[in-house]
Amino acid sequence: MTSTKGDANDLTKALKLVALAAMEGLPFKRQVWLMSKAGFQPTEIAELLDTTANSVNVRLSEMRRDPKKAEKKEARG
């Protein structure tokens, strides 16, 4: 009998790799926002982007508070 838990872990790893590949070259804030919209939790995003969950939460908070301002800031670099 095959392990369903093992299959689920493999699928999770594959999805994370696809997410990373899709985000390559995008600004950090855009990566955070898109991963959040895709259903990743801040701790998962932080692990994938090699940062802290606090940093991810701060960026998400900024973007929720004032999305237009966050977009302008991102465009400036």
C-alpha positions as CSV (number, residue, x, y, z in Angstrom):
1,M,0.0,0.0,0.0
2,T,1.3,3.4,-0.9
3,S,1.7,6.3,1.6
4,T,-0.8,9.0,1.0
5,K,1.0,11.3,3.5
6,G,4.2,10.8,1.5
7,D,2.4,11.7,-1.8
8,A,0.9,14.8,-0.2
9,N,4.4,15.9,1.0
10,D,5.8,15.4,-2.5
11,L,3.0,17.4,-4.0
12,T,3.5,20.2,-1.5
13,K,7.2,20.3,-2.4
14,A,6.4,20.4,-6.1
15,L,3.9,23.2,-5.6
16,K,6.5,25.2,-3.7
17,L,9.0,24.8,-6.4
18,V,6.5,25.9,-9.1
19,A,5.7,28.9,-7.0
20,L,9.4,29.9,-6.6
21,A,9.9,29.5,-10.4
22,A,6.9,31.6,-11.2
23,M,8.1,34.4,-8.8
24,E,11.7,34.6,-10.1
25,G,12.6,38.1,-11.1
26,L,9.7,39.8,-9.5
27,P,10.1,42.4,-6.7
28,F,10.0,41.0,-3.2
29,K,6.7,42.7,-2.4
30,R,5.0,41.3,-5.5
31,Q,6.3,37.8,-4.6
32,V,4.8,38.1,-1.1
33,W,1.5,39.4,-2.4
34,L,1.1,36.7,-5.1
35,M,2.1,33.9,-2.8
36,S,-0.4,35.2,-0.2
37,K,-3.1,35.3,-2.8
38,A,-2.2,31.7,-3.8
39,G,-2.9,30.6,-0.3
40,F,0.6,30.4,1.2
41,Q,0.8,31.3,4.9
42,P,3.3,34.0,6.0
43,T,5.6,31.4,7.5
44,E,5.6,29.4,4.3
45,I,6.3,32.5,2.2
46,A,9.2,33.4,4.5
47,E,10.7,30.0,4.2
48,L,10.5,30.1,0.4
49,L,11.9,33.6,0.1
50,D,14.6,33.1,2.8
51,T,13.3,35.8,5.1
52,T,11.3,36.1,8.3
53,A,7.6,35.7,8.8
54,N,7.6,39.1,10.5
55,S,9.0,40.7,7.3
56,V,6.3,39.0,5.2
57,N,3.6,40.1,7.6
58,V,4.9,43.7,7.5
59,R,4.8,43.8,3.7
60,L,1.3,42.3,3.7
61,S,0.1,44.8,6.2
62,E,1.5,47.7,4.2
63,M,-0.2,46.4,1.1
64,R,-3.6,45.9,2.8
65,R,-3.5,49.3,4.5
66,D,-2.9,51.2,1.3
67,P,-2.6,49.1,-1.9
68,K,-2.1,52.1,-4.2
69,K,0.7,53.5,-2.1
70,A,2.4,50.1,-1.9
71,E,2.2,49.8,-5.7
72,K,3.9,53.2,-6.2
73,K,6.6,52.3,-3.7
74,E,7.2,49.1,-5.4
75,A,7.5,50.8,-8.8
76,R,10.2,53.1,-7.5
77,G,12.2,50.2,-6.3
